[in-house]
Amino acid sequence: MSCAAAASAQGAAFLDYDPDARSLGVAGASAVQEATAFSVWNNGATSVFSDNKFAAGASYGMWQPSFADVKQAAVAGYGVISDRWSINAGFRYDAYQPIETADENGIYSGSFTPNGMHATLGAAFRIIPSLAVSASASFVHSDIGGPQAANAVAFDIGLLYRSGNFKAALTAANLGTSLNYGGTGSYALPARIDLGVGYGIGHAAGRHTLDVSAQGSYLLSGGARAAAGLRYCFNGMVNVAAGYNCGLAGGLPSYASLGAGLSFFGVSLDFAYLLASADTPMSGTMVINLSYAF
């Protein structure tokens, strides 16, 4: 693994990798999108508005294959327990490329795979018919082969407003304690604040629908980005999506996204792929999800 990738692991950058293909398909402009099994990492408040009572899914992703080459596996879901309450949960595991290790004499002694884990549990509450709030707590574990593995606690907060086909959201993610690997310094979680808006076209008829969304994100460590995406769905069975995420400050990369999915009898298969210049870390990133909802 490169030194740059190791530094990324130190700051638990894997928390910013979205395991939801539907979110990635619209380039991350997802705080206002319809609830998916992975909403706990986008905006948990969406789940309380869901027409489904339950959703669960599994995800596999290949992140930055030409740079950090992170493999990510995740499981997540939500359950609507009343007209006003829902619960959300998820677990994901990220593995970086193995690195060779050596003893004090510089002799090869084996290999080590830097990794991270993220377990989340949260709830959402509908305050009034058009407004919901969510909150979740996470345990974060990161091991980069230092003197010790690092642990942290993180919190996410979400607000979602819906009026007709218009939606607006405000979320805060990865707020929490720092990671310490046994050295002299600690590393902050990649905390950010997102503001999103969206509009749905054709939802009354239901056969042809188009959802348009835009989102701005500010990283508390410095940096900003903006994303926009759209998703077309035919008869609730076939969907295609596209988006663009622009890094505005802090050296964040820009990329375009493509997504597609099929849904039959509650089972959904979704795929997303990122397009970027060859020297951009996000180039070639892809995620595939399999989920079930009823």
N, C-alpha and C positions, 0 to 999 in steps of 0.2 A: 504494500500500500504506500502511496506517495506521502511525503511530508504534509502536503496540502490537505490530503484526505484525513490524515491523522489529526491535524488541527481542527478540521471540520467535525470530526468525531468528538473532540474534546468539548466543544460547545453544544453537543447533542443536536447537531443540525438535522439528524434523522427525524426529529419531532416536526420538522417543517415539510417532510415528505408525505404527501397525501395518498393513502392506500385506496382511495375511492376513484375508480375509473370514470364515474360520472362527473365527479368534481374536476378531475384532470382533463376530461374531454372539453370542458369550457375554460381551460387554462387557469383554474382556481377561482373563478368568479362564482363561488358556490354558496356563500352565506345565505342566499335567499332561495336556493334551489329546493325542489320538492324533496321530502325526506327520503333517505336511502338507509340501508343497514349500517352505513358508516357515518351517519350524521353526527355521532358523538364527537368526531374530529373536525366537523365543518361548522355546524350550528345546531346544537341539540334541541333548540326551541322549535325547529321544523317538525320534529317527530310528533308533537302534540297536535299539529294540524293535519296529520296524515289520515288518509281514508282507510289505511290498513291498521289493524290492531297489533300486528307483530311483524317484524322483519329480522332476518339474520343472514349473514353472508361471510364468505371467505375471499381473501384477496392475495394475489402474488404480484410483485413488482420488481423491475430491474431499473435502478436509479443511477443516472450518470454513468452508463456503462464504459465510456471512454476515459473517465476521470476517477471517481471513487469506486465505481462498480459495486454498488450496494444492492444486496438481495433483501427484499422485504416480504414478510408473510404476515397476514393479519386476519383476525376474526372479530366481528362486531355485530351489534344488533340493538333493537329497541322494542319496547312493549308499551302500548297505550293502556293504562290501567283504569282510566275514567275519562269523562269528558274534558277534564282539566289537567290531568297528570299523565306523564309518561316517564319511563326510565330508559337510560341509554348505557351501554357498556361496550368495551372493546379492549383487545390485546393485540399488540404487534411486536414483531421481532425483526431486527435489522442486523445483517452480517456483512462486514466489509471483507475485502480480499485478505487472505492470510498473509502474514509477514514472517520472515525468518527471524529466529532468536539465536543469541550467542551467549556463551558464558563469559566470565570475567577475563578469560584468555583470548576471547574473540573466536572461539571454536563453535561451530554450528551445533545447536542443542535442540532444534525442533522448530516448530512454527506455532503461531498464535493467530486467532481470528478475532479482531476487534468487533464488538457487537454492542447492541443497545436493545433494551426492552421498555415497553410503555404500556401500563395497565390503567384503564380509565373507567370510572363509574360516575354517572350523573343522573340528573332528573330535570324535567321541564314542567312548567306550570303556566296554564293559560289564565292570565290576569283578567282580561275581558275578551269577548269573542274575537277581536281583531289583534290582540297583543299577547305575546308569550315571552317568558324568560326562562333561561336554562343555566345550570351551573354544574360543573363536574370537577372531580379531584383525580389526580393521577399519581402513580408511583413511577419514577423514571430511574432506570439503571443503565449505566454506561461503563464499559470495560475496554480500555485501549491498551492494556498491557503495562500500565504504570505501576507504581508501588502499591496501589489499591484500586479497586473498582469504585466508581462514584455513584451516589444515589441522590435523588432529589424528589421533592414534592411539587407538583404543578397544579394550577387551577385554570379553568376556562369559564368564561361567562358569555352568554349570548342573549340578544334581544331580537325579536322578529315581529314586524307589523305587517298585516295583510288587510287590504281594503279592495274588494273586487279582484281584479287581475294585477293590481299593483302590490309590490312587496318591498320592504326596506329592512335592513338588518344592521346591527352593531354588535361586534364580537371582540373579545379579548382572549388571546390564547397563550399558553405556556408562561403564565405568571407564577413565579415560585422561587424556591431556594436555588442556590448555585451548586455546581458540581465541583468536587474536589477529589483529585486523583492521588492525593498523598504528597503533593508538591507544595511549593510556597504560595501558589496562587490558586484561584478558583475561577470557574467559567460559568457565565450566566446562561440561562436557557434562552432559546431564540424567541423571546416574547414579542408579540405584535398586536396591533389593533387593526381591525378590518371594518370598513364601512361599505355596504353593498346595497344596490337597488336592482329591481327586476320587474319585468312586465310579461304577462302571458297573453297570447293571442289565440283565439279559437277554443278556449276552454269550455265555453258554454255548449258548443256543439260536440266537442270531444273527439271527432274523427281525425281532424288535422289540427295539431297544436304547435305553437312556436313560442318558446321561452327565450327572452333576451335578458341578459344580466351584465352588470358592471360592478367592479369592486376596486377599492383603493386600500392599500395596506401600508402601515407604518411600523417599522421594526424599532423596538425600543433601544437596541444596540446601535442604531444608525442605519438608514436606508429606507427606501420607499419603492413601491411598485404599484402598477395599475393593471387591471385585467378586464377583459370583456369577452363574452361568449354567447353563443346561441345554440339552441337544441330544437330540432324538429322531430315530432313524433307522429306516427301514423297508426291510428286505431288502438293506441296503447300497447302495440306489439313491437314496432320497429322504431328505433330512434337513431339519429345521426347528430353529431355535435362538432363545433369548431370554436376556437378561441385564440386569443393572443394575450400574453402576459409581458408587460414592458417593465424592465428594471429602470427606475427613475433616479435612484441615488444609492450610494453605498456599494457600487460595483456589482449589483444584482444582475444576473443574466436575463436576457429576453428570449422568448420562444413562442412558437405557435403550437396549437394542439388540434388533434383530430380524435373523434370518438364515435363509437357505434355500439348498438346493443339490441338484443332480442328479448322479448318477454312473452311467456306462454304459461297460463294456468298458475301464475304467481312465481314462476321460476324465471330469473333474469340472468343473462350473460352479457357483460359489458366489457369493452376494451377501449383503451386510450393510448395514444402515441404522441410524443413530442417531437417537433421539427425545429431545428436550429442550425446555425452554422457549425461546421465541423469542430471549430475550436471552442465552442460553447459547452460547458459541462452538462447541460440538460439534454443535449442532443442524443437521440436514441432511447430516451427513457420511455418505458411502457408499463402499463398496469392492466391486469385482467381480474374481473370479479365474477363470482357466482353467488347469487343470493336467492332467497325465498321470502315471500311476504303474503299475508292473507288478512 
